[in-house]
Amino acid sequence: MAELGDEAERLWTVPELARFLRVPVSTVYKWRTTGDGPRGIRVGRYVRYRERDVAAWLAAH
């Protein structure tokens, strides 16, 4: 199995993103369905957010 090493980036859960942005979890889910929020990725049945995608979204808004 390949090691992640320095390339590993922590993925944020929906509640972690909501806490960071100080918005309700429901807002993050709404953004997900409308395409207004940060880019999320699917990991199995879960949605996760890369820190760099959140930072890019914040910079653009």
C-alpha positions, 0 to 999 in steps of 0.5 A, spaced: 500 500 500 502 506 498 504 511 503 500 518 503 506 522 506 506 529 505 501 529 500 496 527 505 491 532 506 485 532 512 478 532 509 473 536 513 466 533 515 460 537 514 459 539 521 467 541 521 466 545 515 459 548 518 463 550 525 469 553 521 464 557 517 460 559 523 453 557 519 448 551 521 450 544 518 443 545 514 446 551 510 452 547 508 447 541 505 443 547 502 449 549 499 451 542 496 445 541 493 445 548 490 452 548 488 453 555 492 458 552 497 465 550 497 467 544 492 465 537 496 468 530 494 464 524 495 468 519 500 463 513 499 457 515 502 460 521 505 461 528 503 468 531 505 471 538 504 479 539 502 481 545 506 484 548 500 477 548 496 474 551 502 480 557 502 479 558 494 471 558 495 472 563 501 477 567 497 472 568 491 467 570 496 
